[in-house]
């Protein structure tokens, strides 16, 4: 939990300082570019990170280090493809006279392989039950990001390009530390220390194929709003939307972290046939996270004005009313997390596709309609509606499979 807190804290520090120091338009360009990178990273998660987390402890417990070395090789191929797609988007945008946004995508594409490498290294630490090692990497990343941002700001050199460059350097440094501790570099090129990569890639695909479409659909209701707001209302409005979402993202990060922690444990329960234990962990996780999200949301409603002043110094005071609206999102996420992780641990990720296939069209259509009447507030309302439908379907799917 401490590792997840520090890792998430580094992302929050980055976004909060950029929202405070950059113009709304510049921060909007960063938010849109990074949202595009997160979309691509979703494929990385479902085709590498999640299969590794689920199948590593259950199928390769007796040769985990060899398994992780092989996954590291697959990661290299996958991240280069994803990074290339992000940079290609940047080129298209730059040619389409969106030079600021195109430059942001190009810089983000260059940084993406290093960012995802750190994600892989930290997840490997979880697979081998060494979260303390992940903590060291996250701590180093936080120090480098925080110190680098203040140094760039003091020198007047804080731009979108230098920000993504800093993220790349900090991620690479932390990744090298973790991979060395895990012994991934040892005999990396020796044929006897690698599994059949074609077989491993097929295994990852067999697990993640349902989640590929699900990732696209999830972004259709979870991330599409920032693109639609940027297109309809401008990059400044996208920056406002992201800045006002940041306080609620603290609880969202807690929810995500908890899901990552319980997934390997639930996978182990499933592999051992301990279904009662798996079900118990599912409802306890959802109960804990939903309760915590509810209490946190009430606090955001009460202290919305104070929160904005502390974080942004009144820069976004006109939009304080958006903060309580965003508080509903982590409540839905928290309620669904235990049930969704139980389904994935049970090797039934197709229910993820079901939930997202319903929520996605609702999110897209409602965003277009709601923005027409209520502007930025309509985009947030659209997200709340889609998240509520998504969490409800996760609960229904879990009850259907675990009666």
C-alpha angles and dihedrals in degrees: 000000000000091000091050091047092053094044092048090043090057090055092047093049089050094051096041094051093045091048089050099044104033126065117263089252094051092046089047090056090050091048094050093046093047091047087056090051091049089053089056092043088058088070089049089053097049097039099043120002099047097041088049091051095047102037100033096069095035103042108019103035091127095053106026097144092055089046092052093048089054092049089051089059092050089049091060092058095043097049093049090056093048093045091051091054092051092050091047088055088053092053092050092049092047091051088049090062094259093118098158094050092040091053090050091053092047092051091045091051091054092050096043099084091055093046092051092045089062090049089053094047093050092047090051089057089056093049092055091043095247105125090154088068090052088051091059091054094046091048092052091048092051092050093048095045095046095044092044094051093051091047093050091047092049090051093046089241100116107128135140091263095050090045094056090042090055091049090052095049094045092047093048093049093049092044093054091052093051097043090051091051091049092051093237093139093054110106089341093158097043112112093219091060097058135073122225101287094203091054091045092049089050090050091051090048093049089056098037102039092091090048095051092070089037090056091054091048093045090056089048089068102020102045107013092088094070091053093046092047091049091050097043103031104021138254091287091061090048089053091051091049093052094043092053090048094055098084091053090047089069089071092040089057090051089052093049092047092051091050091053091050098049097041097076090045092050090046089054090050090051092048090052093045093245095144095156090056091048092052091048091053091048098056094038090053093049093044093050095046096044091051093047091047091050093052091045091049092053089052091051091051092051097043102032094122094046091047093053092048093050094046102037107013094238094308091128098028091129090064101046090118090070093065096071090046091057090052090077093065099067089046090061092043093049093051092050100042100082093047096044092049090050090053092049093046087053089058091249102121091146088085087064087060091050094053094046095043089063098039095047100066089041090053096048098043095042092048092055092046098041094047089055090061105027107021115209091358089058091055091054091047088052091053091049092051094048094047091050092053091045095052092046091054092049090054092048092049092050093050090048093054100036104042 
